Amino acid sequence: MIKIVKLSHDLLAKHPSPEVALDMTAGNGQDTLFLSKISKKVYAFDIQEEAITKTLKLLEENQVFNVEVIRESHDLFDIFVSEQIDLAIYNLGYLPSGNKDIKTEARIVINSLRKLMNQLKSGAIVVIVIYLHNLEESKAIDEFVSNLSADYDAMKHVVMNRSSSPYIIEIKKI
């Protein structure tokens, strides 16, 4: 069986030497920890105190010091990050084992993506992990990505024989 988190990390690991990476949805900190191992500097965002606490604990346990964890919406990342970006990951939905009423919203994700496209370095990779519990969100993000200019390659990684399986959108700036 395909592990969606492993696949998302494999896609990000294709970048030869990332300097700046963003975890747009820190959650339990697993993506942040992965990015910290392959990037020089990582910024991790989440709106929930529980997610920030879990991420900071995981980073401390692993003695990671190249991450700045920020309790703020990812669509405001540009207030905190002035550098050009090599990698970014969004793991959409809600905090696993957290409050399911607090979840990502299409308009905020798309606003964040609009800003992000302007701050990506050539060769940058963006990975968006989409779970199918919010079809409106997935359709809106699919439509946004489908309409990106030819400055980007956009691919969709789908497990075709499992209709409820999450999928990944991979965007690479040419």
N, C-alpha and C positions, 0 to 999 in steps of 0.2 A: 504494500500500500504506500502511496506517495504521502510523505509528510510535508505539508504545506510550508511550515516554518523552515525546514531544512532547504527546500527548494528556493524559498525567498532569500535565504542566506547564501546559497550557491550562486544565485544570480548577482547578488551584490559583490561577492568575492571575485567576480570576473574583472573588476576594476583593478588595474595593475598597481597603483600606488595612491590610494585616496588620502587626501589631507584633511578635508572637512566633511563630516557626515552628520545627518540629522535623523533622529528617531522622532517622528512627528506624533507618535502615540506610545509613550513609554510603557504603559501598562505594568506588567510584572518585571520589566527590565531585561528580558532575554534578548530582544533586538539591540538594546543599548549596549549590553555586555558584548554581544557579537561585534557590533560596530567598533567598540573600543579596542578590540584586538586587531583590527585591520586598518584603522584610521588613526591619524595623528591627533585629531580633535573631534569630539562628538558633542552635539547639543541634543538633549532629550527633553521633549515637551509632553506635558499632560495637564489636564485641568483638575484632576482628582488628587487630593492629599494622600489617599490610600496608595495610589499608583506611585506618587513621588516617594513616599516612605519605602515601599517595596523595592523600587529601583535603587534608591540610595543604599539600602541594606545589602542588596545583591552586589553592588559595586564595591562597597566596603569589604564584604566577605571575600571578594576576589582581588582586593588591593588595586583597584582601578582608579587612576588619578587624571585621566585625560578627558573626562566627561563633565559637562556643565548641565545640571538637571534644573529645569525651569518649570514652575507651576504656572502655566499659561496656555492658552489655546494655540494650536499649531498655525492658525491663520495669522498670528501675530509674530511669527518667527523672525520676520525681517526687522523687527525692533531690536532684537537681541543678536542677530547674526549679520555681520556686514561682509564677511568673506564670500568668495565664490564657492559653490558647493559641488562636491564630487559624488556623494551618495545620499540618498534619502529613502526612508521606509515609512509607510503608513500601514498599520495593522488595524483595520476598521472594525467597528462594532462597539462592544462594551468591554470593560475590564473583566477578565475571567474571574469568577467567584466574587465579583463586585456587584454593585447596584446596576441592574439591567435597564433602569430608566435613564441612566446617564450614558449616552452613546454618541457616536459620531453622527454628523449631519452632512448631507450632500452639499449644501450651499457653503458650509464652512470648509469642507475638504476642497471643493472646487476653487474657492477664493484663495486658499493656501497654495494649490497647484498653480494657479495663474501667476502668483508672485514667485513661486519656486522656479518656474520655467525661465524667468528673467535672470535668475541668480545662479543658474547651473553653468559649470565649466563645460567645455567641449569634452565629450566622452563620459559625462556624468550619467549615472544610472539611478533611476527612481523605481522603487518597487511598491506596489499597492496591493495588499492582501485584502480581498473582499469576501465576506461571508454572506450567504444568501438570506439572512434573516431580515434584511431590509432591501427589498427589491427596488424600491423607488431610488434609494441611494445608489445601488449598483448600476441601474440604468442611467442615471444622471452622470455618474463618473465615466461610464463606458462612452456615452455620447460626447462628453468633454474631450476625452482622450482621442476619440475617433476623429475629432476636428482639429487636432494639433497640426501645425504647419509641417512642411517637409524638412524642417530643421531637426526633427525628432523621428526616431523609429519607435513605434509602439506595438507591443505584442501582448497577446492574451494567452496565458497558460491555463488550460482547462482540463480537468479530468472528465473526459467525455462520457464514460460509462457509469458515473455517479452523479445524478442530477442535482443533488443537494450539496455537493462538495464545494468548498471555497475555491476561488481561483485567484490568479495573480495577473496584474497588469504590470508590464515592464516597459519603462520609457527610457530611451537612451538619446542623449543630445548628440547630434552628429557634429 
